[in-house]
Amino acid sequence: MPQIQHMVLLKFKPEITPEKIADLLNQLGELQQLIPGITYYSGGAYSSHEGLNRGYNHGFLMTFESADARDFYLPHPEHERVKSAILECLDDFIIFDFEA
């Protein structure tokens, strides 16, 4: 069964502090211990000198053991809690999942 790579690009509002962003990314990482089926998480600020990020200044990658695990995660109350906190801080976002 293929794993699911869950890539998310985030465009935080300019007034959101680096400390707040770090806290939100840490909360995302903590979901790995709270929701079964997440096998990997990494997130951080855009770091390339290419400047091809189109204003998206942070992102994260989460790996799920299966599509079923991803589908369990999406409506999970802990995910909804963190998602709500993040969405109020964003100007825009992109989510792209693929099988690997």
C-alpha positions in Angstrom: 0.0 0.0 0.0 1.5 3.4 -1.0 2.3 6.1 1.6 0.7 9.5 1.2 3.0 12.6 1.1 1.0 15.6 2.3 2.8 18.8 1.3 1.5 22.2 2.5 2.7 25.6 1.5 1.8 28.5 3.8 1.7 32.3 3.2 1.5 33.8 6.7 0.1 37.3 7.2 3.0 39.8 7.6 1.9 40.7 11.1 2.3 37.1 12.4 5.4 36.9 14.5 8.2 34.4 14.0 7.5 33.1 17.5 3.8 32.5 16.7 4.8 30.7 13.4 7.3 28.5 15.3 4.6 27.6 17.8 2.1 26.7 15.1 4.7 24.5 13.3 5.6 22.8 16.6 1.9 22.1 17.2 1.7 20.5 13.8 4.7 18.3 14.6 3.1 17.2 17.9 0.2 15.7 15.9 2.5 12.8 15.0 2.2 11.7 18.7 -1.5 12.4 18.9 -2.9 10.9 15.7 -2.0 7.4 14.5 -0.7 6.8 11.0 1.6 9.9 10.7 5.1 8.4 10.0 7.0 11.7 9.3 6.8 15.4 9.8 9.1 18.3 9.0 8.3 22.0 8.6 10.0 25.3 8.4 10.7 28.6 6.6 11.4 29.0 2.9 15.2 28.9 2.6 16.2 29.0 -1.1 17.9 31.9 -2.7 16.0 31.2 -6.0 13.0 33.3 -4.9 10.5 31.0 -6.7 8.2 30.6 -3.7 5.6 33.1 -4.9 5.2 34.6 -1.4 4.7 31.3 0.4 7.1 31.7 3.3 6.7 28.4 5.2 5.8 24.9 4.5 5.6 21.4 5.9 5.6 17.8 4.7 3.8 15.0 6.5 3.9 11.4 5.5 1.0 9.0 6.2 1.3 5.3 6.2 -1.7 5.0 3.9 -4.6 7.0 2.3 -6.8 5.6 5.1 -4.4 7.1 7.7 -4.6 10.5 5.9 -8.4 10.2 5.8 -8.5 9.5 9.5 -6.3 12.5 10.2 -8.2 15.1 8.2 -11.4 15.3 10.4 -9.5 14.4 13.6 -10.3 16.9 16.4 -6.6 17.5 17.1 -5.9 18.3 13.5 -9.0 20.6 13.4 -7.7 22.5 16.4 -4.3 23.2 14.9 -5.7 23.8 11.5 -8.1 26.5 12.8 -5.3 28.2 14.6 -3.1 28.2 11.5 -5.9 29.3 9.1 -6.5 32.5 11.0 -2.9 33.5 10.5 -2.7 32.9 6.8 -3.2 34.9 3.6 -3.1 31.8 1.5 -2.1 28.1 1.4 -1.6 25.2 -1.0 -2.1 21.6 -0.1 -0.9 18.8 -2.5 -1.0 15.1 -1.6 0.6 12.4 -3.7 1.2 8.7 -3.3 4.8 7.5 -2.9 
